[in-house]
Each structure stands twice: as structure tokens, then as C-alpha cells.
Amino acid sequence: MDVPEFASTLSLYTAVHEVIHADDHTGGEKLFQATREHILRAHQDKLRKAFEIIRRQGGCDSIRNYEDLAELWAMQYVDMVTHYRAFVVLRYGQLPRLEDIWSRLSDDFFSPCILTCIESQKGAEYVFGLFTEHMGEYCLIDALAEYEEIGEKRACCYTV
């Protein structure tokens, strides 16, 4: 926090992030609802596997069924998208130390940096299209698969 301009950029980043969350919430949580339905419809196999792991490890009071797990995954995706949207807004404004903040988020298990990796390969319009035109057709699972595919393609480029 002693780094010049870091605290002010972090404060603004946090404010923008929360404003986007509030806007989504008051707008009916469309991305969350559509993502949850997509997960329940398209990823039953992954829900089944994850739920079995949870059960084998003793269960969890807050995850009682597939719907609870789909809600958790959908919320994680929405938060990842919200981080990305806040980053893009502030990147456009060329805020100082923003890259430092963004790189610290890469330590998260479902890092929003996944979306900037996808953006570097396919463009910002493509990424924004995932949660606008293709709302309800994409989720955290799809983002992780796409990210992994990009990593494999990059690795193939360097293989001799």
C-alpha cells in the first residue's frame, strides 16, 4: 500500500467493481440466472463429479444439491466477469498501477486473468460477447476449457 498511486487505483477499482455488481443485481441478475441455467443444462456431468467429491469429503451445508453447486459456479463466473469489466473500464482510463492490481488477482483459483488471456487471443469484443450476446451459453467451466486450450496451443508453438 506504500507504492505511489496503488491505494488510489485500488480504491477506484473496488468502487467500479462494486458498482457493476450493484447494477447487475438491480438489473435482475440476468447473467447469473442465465449462467446457472446453462450450467444445469449443459454441465450435468461436471456437477455430478463435483457433487460426488463433496459428498466423499463429508458434504457441505451450503451445497445440498446440483442447483446449489450450479449457483456457486454461476456466482464465481459473474464475479470473474465483473472483475474483467472493471479492469477494462479502468484500463481504458489508463490508471496507474492497474496492472499491479490485476496481476495480484492471478493468484485466485478462478482468476479473472483467464478472461484477459482469452482476450489476448480473440479480442475484447469476443470476450464481451460471451456475457452479452452469448449470455446463458458460456460459464466458468467453458472459460477454463478455453483458457486451457489457448495454453496448449501456445505450448505447441514452442515445441520443436
N, C-alpha and C positions, 0 to 999 in steps of 0.2 A: 504493500500500500504506500510505501515511501517513494515509489517510482513516479516521477513527474507525470501528471495528466492521467495516470492509471485510475485513481479513485474517481475522478470526474467522469471518465469514459465508462467505468464500471457502473456508476450510479445511473447514467443515462441509458446504458444497455439494459439494466434491470428494469428501469421505468418503461422503456419501449416494449420489452418482453411482457411485462405485466399488463400493459395497455392492450397489446394484441390478444392476450389471453382473455381479458375482460370483454373485448369486442367480440371474440368468438363465442364466449359464454352468452352474452346478451343477444347474439345473433342466432341462438338456437343450437349451438354446438353442432353445427352441420357436419364439420369434418370428423369430429369424434363419433357421432352417430353413424355416419356412412362408413367410417373405418371399422367400427365394431361389427357392423353388419357384414362387411366384406370379410373380416377375419372368421366370423361364424360360418359364412357361406363357403369361402374358398380355402380355408386352412384347418379343416376338421382334423386332419392327420397330425398336424403340429400341436393343436390343442390337446388331442388325445395323448400324445407322447409327453408333453409338458405336464399335463394333469397327473399322469402316472408317476412321474418323477416326484411331484409334490406330494402325492399320496404315500409313496415309498419312504419319503423323508419325514413322515409324521403329519402331513397335512398343514393347512393354514386356515385360520378362522376367517380371513377376508377373501379367500379363494375357495368357494364351496362347489363350484361347477364351471363348465366351459364358458358360460356367459360372464362370470366374474373375471376369469382369466382373459377373455377377449376384451373386456372393459379396461383391464390393466394395460394390455398391449396397445389398445387404441389410445389410451391416455399418454403412454410413453411416446407413441408416434406423434400425437398432437403437440406434445412438449418439444420434441425434436424439431418439428416444423416451425413452431413458434420461435425457437432459438434461431433457426435459419432465417426466418423472416426478419427478426430483429437485427441480425448480423448484416443482412443485405441492405436494410434501411440505413444503418449506421456506416456501412462500408461506402455507400453512395455519398454520405456526408463527409467521408474521409476523416473520421475521428481518430485522434492519436491513440496509440496503444491498443487499438481494437484487435489486432492480430494476436497480441499477448493474451487477451481475454479469451479469444476463440481457441487458441492452442491449449489453454488450460481446460477447456471443455472436452478436449480429445481423450481425457482420462476416463470419462463416463463410459459405462458398459454399452449403452446405446447412444453413442456420441452424435451430436448434431453435425459434426465434421463429416459424417458419412454423406450428408447432402451436398457439402461443398466439394467433396471428391467426385460425386456424380455430376455436379455442375461443371467441374473442370473438364469432364469428358463430353458432356452432352449439352451444356449451356444452361443459363439461368431460366430461360423460357421453358425449357423442358422440365426442370425441377418445379417451377411454379405451376406448370400444367398438371403435375401429379396431384396437387391438392386444390386445383380449381376445376379444370375440365374433366379430370380423371378421378375426382373425389369418389370414394367408395370402390375404387378399382385397385388400390395400392395401399400398403401398410408397412409397418416396421419390418415384417418378415420379407416383403418384397424388396425393401430398401437394402436390407442386409444381404440378400441374394445378389442384387445388382452391384453392390459395393464389392462383394467377393468376386464376382465375375470381372469387374474392372481390374481388381488386383491380380487376378490370374492372367488377364490379357497383358497387363504391364509386365508381369514376370516372364511371360512368353517372349516379349520383345527383347528382354535382356539375356535370354537363354541362347547359348551358342550351340 
